[in-house]
C-alpha cells in the first residue's frame, strides 16, 4: 500500500511507462488499486496527474489520457535504479552469517581508514570538539559497563565520516555505516564482551582522535586501520565452531528485534 504523495506519483509514473497508450484517470486509479493495493478516488488521482503535468513529467493527449514526457520517463528510470540500488545495498549489509559479519568488518576497515585520513585533512575545531566529546561518552559508558549497543562507538565513526570532503568516500561510508549495521555493532559487543579488551577500543578511538586533531592523515589512516585489524583478529578467533552457530542466531534475533520483524530501510 502506498502511503505518501511522492510514492504514489512514482507508482503512477510506472503505470504510464508500462502502458502502450495514453492512460486516463479511471484506468490509473484502478491500476493503483490492483498493483499497489491503494484505493484513491478519481478526483484525487486527477489532482496528482495534474501536479505531474506541472512538474513536466506527463502531458495530456486530447481526451484520451496522459503519456510520459521525456523528463517523466527519465524520472521513472531514475526511480527504478534507486529502488534496485536500495534492494542491493539492503541485501549486502543485511548480515546474517559469520562470514557476512567478517566481510562487513573488512569493508569497514578499507573504507573507514581512508575516511579517517580524509577527515584529518579537513577537521574544524568544532568537529574535533564534537569528536572528543563522543570519545569521552563512549569511554564513560564502557567504564560503567553499559548495555550492549549503547556505548556510542558508531556515533564516533559516523562523526568522522561526516567530517571529510571526498564525496565518493561519503557514499561508501554511508553504506558501511547505514542504520542497518546498528544491530551488528550490538552483536559484536555481546559476543566479544568477555573476549575483547573493551578499553582497547576506547584507546584505539583516542589514537584516531589524536591523529585527526594533529591534522595527520597518514597517522589517522594507520590508527583506524589498526583499530579494525584488532577487531577482526579478535572476531576471527572467537567466531568458529559452535560459537558461529550461536552468533548467527544472535544476528537474526537482534536484527528482528530492532526492526520490529520488518525489513530495515
Phi and psi in degrees as a GROMACS rama.xvg file:
@    title "Ramachandran Plot"
@    xaxis  label "Phi"
@    yaxis  label "Psi"
@TYPE xy
-86.762  133.859  UNK-2
-119.52  -2.80174  UNK-3
-136.184  161.065  UNK-4
-63.2979  -47.4713  UNK-5
-64.1274  -40.1038  UNK-6
-63.5692  -37.6795  UNK-7
-67.3282  -40.8383  UNK-8
-67.8216  -34.416  UNK-9
-63.1607  -40.7415  UNK-10
-63.8373  -40.3841  UNK-11
-63.7844  -36.6348  UNK-12
-58.6519  -42.2818  UNK-13
-64.8625  -39.7907  UNK-14
-63.2277  -44.3321  UNK-15
-69.2018  -36.0734  UNK-16
-65.828  -32.7061  UNK-17
-85.339  -11.4643  UNK-18
-87.4216  141.512  UNK-19
-90.4061  4.76874  UNK-20
-148.271  168.559  UNK-21
-57.3419  143.715  UNK-22
-110.267  125.224  UNK-23
-86.2012  170.217  UNK-24
-60.3687  -45.8047  UNK-25
-63.1834  -44.2279  UNK-26
-62.2588  -40.7769  UNK-27
-65.0795  -40.9815  UNK-28
-64.241  -42.1801  UNK-29
-64.7202  -40.1768  UNK-30
-64.7401  -38.7627  UNK-31
-61.8642  -39.6308  UNK-32
-70.6228  -42.2766  UNK-33
-73.2276  -42.1084  UNK-34
-89.7321  -30.6358  UNK-35
-123.329  8.28436  UNK-36
52.2287  39.2881  UNK-37
-122.358  112.28  UNK-38
-98.836  114.839  UNK-39
-127.262  149.807  UNK-40
-70.6006  157.347  UNK-41
-62.1587  -33.1153  UNK-42
-66.6883  -37.6876  UNK-43
-66.7793  -43.4663  UNK-44
-62.9839  -39.3639  UNK-45
-61.1305  -41.4994  UNK-46
-65.6448  -38.5134  UNK-47
-65.0623  -41.3765  UNK-48
-66.294  -35.8303  UNK-49
-65.8053  -37.9171  UNK-50
-65.3669  -37.7844  UNK-51
-66.5191  -34.1165  UNK-52
-59.118  -44.8908  UNK-53
-64.6712  -28.5918  UNK-54
-83.741  -5.45896  UNK-55
82.6216  16.329  UNK-56
-89.4664  -29.9647  UNK-57
-133.626  162.802  UNK-58
-146.713  139.128  UNK-59
-70.9341  147.733  UNK-60
-118.976  92.4352  UNK-61
49.5183  -126.183  UNK-62
-105.77  11.833  UNK-63
-82.9713  -21.3733  UNK-64
133.709  -152.595  UNK-65
-125.588  153.921  UNK-66
-128.3  162.68  UNK-67
-76.0552  144.517  UNK-68
-86.5636  175.313  UNK-69
-60.35  -38.3746  UNK-70
-66.996  -38.7404  UNK-71
-66.3216  -39.7872  UNK-72
-66.5115  -38.4499  UNK-73
-63.7525  -39.9413  UNK-74
-64.373  -39.9934  UNK-75
-63.3678  -45.6707  UNK-76
-62.2335  -38.3606  UNK-77
-64.1489  -40.9788  UNK-78
-67.1631  -36.5835  UNK-79
-64.0843  -44.6977  UNK-80
-62.8528  -40.9197  UNK-81
-63.1438  -42.759  UNK-82
-65.0797  -40.8973  UNK-83
-65.5474  -40.6169  UNK-84
-64.9877  -41.0867  UNK-85
-62.9765  -42.2857  UNK-86
-63.1118  -43.2605  UNK-87
-63.7155  -45.3868  UNK-88
-66.8798  -40.8763  UNK-89
-60.556  -42.0072  UNK-90
-65.0464  -40.1636  UNK-91
-66.2735  -36.2632  UNK-92
-105.488  7.71707  UNK-93
-85.1749  74.6047  UNK-94
-71.1626  124.263  UNK-95
-125.931  -5.61856  UNK-96
-129.331  162.279  UNK-97
-62.5763  -41.1222  UNK-98
-60.4547  -41.9383  UNK-99
-65.7809  -37.6113  UNK-100
-62.8318  -45.8937  UNK-101
-65.984  -37.2572  UNK-102
-61.2454  -41.9477  UNK-103
-64.0501  -42.5667  UNK-104
-62.7635  -40.5346  UNK-105
-65.589  -39.1121  UNK-106
-65.8347  -42.638  UNK-107
-63.1397  -38.933  UNK-108
-58.202  -47.2137  UNK-109
-66.5064  -48.1033  UNK-110
-70.6173  -48.9463  UNK-111
-74.1785  -22.5178  UNK-112
-65.4582  -43.8599  UNK-113
-66.9634  -37.3052  UNK-114
-62.6654  -41.9363  UNK-115
-62.6745  -41.1373  UNK-116
-62.477  -42.8967  UNK-117
-62.5324  -43.2728  UNK-118
-64.4473  -37.7841  UNK-119
-62.4742  -28.2323  UNK-120
-87.002  -5.34859  UNK-121
-135.201  5.14126  UNK-122
-67.9241  135.502  UNK-123
-94.8412  169.912  UNK-124
-61.3098  -37.8346  UNK-125
-66.1586  -39.9964  UNK-126
-59.413  -48.1607  UNK-127
-65.0944  -39.334  UNK-128
-61.5854  -43.3647  UNK-129
-67.2396  -39.8057  UNK-130
-65.8682  -39.3067  UNK-131
-63.2344  -39.972  UNK-132
-66.0653  -40.9794  UNK-133
-64.3306  -39.3857  UNK-134
-63.6871  -37.841  UNK-135
-70.1868  -39.3737  UNK-136
-59.1314  -45.0848  UNK-137
-62.8072  -44.7263  UNK-138
-59.8513  -41.2684  UNK-139
-65.0161  -42.2553  UNK-140
-67.7259  -38.2064  UNK-141
-65.4377  -43.4717  UNK-142
-61.9476  -32.5766  UNK-143
-84.6049  -2.18079  UNK-144
56.3696  50.7013  UNK-145
-63.1385  163.958  UNK-146
-62.6606  149.572  UNK-147
-54.6265  139.469  UNK-148
85.5365  2.04441  UNK-149
-118.204  8.61471  UNK-150
-87.709  -8.39648  UNK-151
86.4371  10.6893  UNK-152
-60.9666  -41.4475  UNK-153
-67.9521  -31.0886  UNK-154
-60.7977  -41.1373  UNK-155
-61.6032  -47.3455  UNK-156
-65.199  -40.6184  UNK-157
-68.5931  -33.3536  UNK-158
-64.3768  -43.2425  UNK-159
-60.5712  -42.2558  UNK-160
-61.5873  -32.173  UNK-161
-79.051  -13.1852  UNK-162
-86.5407  -20.6821  UNK-163
-77.7905  179.213  UNK-164
-120.954  -9.9517  UNK-165
-75.7734  112.962  UNK-166
-64.2532  -36.3966  UNK-167
-67.8359  -40.2312  UNK-168
-64.567  -33.5457  UNK-169
-64.1341  -39.9801  UNK-170
-63.737  -47.3517  UNK-171
-65.6091  -41.2371  UNK-172
-68.1612  -30.6063  UNK-173
-63.6881  -29.7004  UNK-174
-75.3829  -53.9713  UNK-175
-74.2451  -14.0826  UNK-176
-116.185  22.9531  UNK-177
-61.4446  157.718  UNK-178
-54.8542  -25.5479  UNK-179
-63.9327  -17.107  UNK-180
-89.0496  -4.04474  UNK-181
-56.7821  -44.4915  UNK-182
-69.1242  -25.6633  UNK-183
-69.0717  -38.6679  UNK-184
-62.4416  -38.7797  UNK-185
-65.1988  -41.658  UNK-186
-63.9954  -43.3021  UNK-187
-58.5243  -40.1138  UNK-188
-62.6509  -41.1562  UNK-189
-69.9553  -51.3113  UNK-190
-74.5148  -25.4583  UNK-191
-104.188  4.94247  UNK-192
-53.8984  -40.0328  UNK-193
-97.4327  -3.77161  UNK-194
-117.417  -1.65105  UNK-195
-129.606  132.256  UNK-196
-72.5288  102.11  UNK-197
-57.4363  -41.8866  UNK-198
-65.6705  -22.4649  UNK-199
-65.5  -31.4109  UNK-200
-64.0684  -43.9083  UNK-201
-61.9423  -43.645  UNK-202
-62.8773  -39.8613  UNK-203
-62.381  -42.691  UNK-204
-64.2491  -38.3581  UNK-205
-65.855  -35.1319  UNK-206
-66.1576  -41.1599  UNK-207
-63.0912  -45.0336  UNK-208
-58.7152  -45.2968  UNK-209
-61.1648  -40.9543  UNK-210
-67.8399  -39.8949  UNK-211
-66.8038  -42.2751  UNK-212
-62.4172  -33.7301  UNK-213
-79.0064  -7.09693  UNK-214
68.5385  35.131  UNK-215
-111.675  93.6413  UNK-216
-57.9318  -42.3161  UNK-217
-63.2658  -42.615  UNK-218
-68.4111  -37.2815  UNK-219
-64.9463  -42.4956  UNK-220
-63.0275  -43.9945  UNK-221
-65.9853  -39.9837  UNK-222
-64.9919  -42.2913  UNK-223
-68.7064  -38.8258  UNK-224
-61.3666  -42.3347  UNK-225
-66.1108  -37.635  UNK-226
-59.4136  -49.576  UNK-227
-72.8815  -34.4842  UNK-228
-60.2465  -41.4607  UNK-229
-66.1856  -41.4215  UNK-230
-65.103  -42.2717  UNK-231
-65.3103  -41.522  UNK-232
-60.773  -45.0972  UNK-233
-64.1184  -41.8504  UNK-234
-63.9881  -43.4296  UNK-235
-64.148  -31.5468  UNK-236
-73.4739  -31.8434  UNK-237
-92.9943  -34.4976  UNK-238
-84.9475  62.208  UNK-239
-132.738  161.323  UNK-240
54.7441  -133.765  UNK-241
-64.9173  -31.5151  UNK-242
-57.478  -36.7208  UNK-243
-60.608  -40.6577  UNK-244
-64.9929  -40.5664  UNK-245
-64.1316  -43.1016  UNK-246
-63.8546  -41.1906  UNK-247
-65.6229  -36.6518  UNK-248
-65.8432  -38.4764  UNK-249
-67.0503  -39.5768  UNK-250
-59.4072  -44.7985  UNK-251
-66.86  -41.5578  UNK-252
-67.4183  -48.6714  UNK-253
-68.0961  -38.5709  UNK-254
-62.2714  -41.595  UNK-255
-68.3165  -38.8045  UNK-256
-62.6923  -42.7716  UNK-257
-72.1499  -39.8493  UNK-258
-84.2033  -5.67574  UNK-259
71.3497  24.2298  UNK-260
84.4532  2.5187  UNK-261
-108.873  165.055  UNK-262
-72.166  129.618  UNK-263
-68.7845  146.456  UNK-264
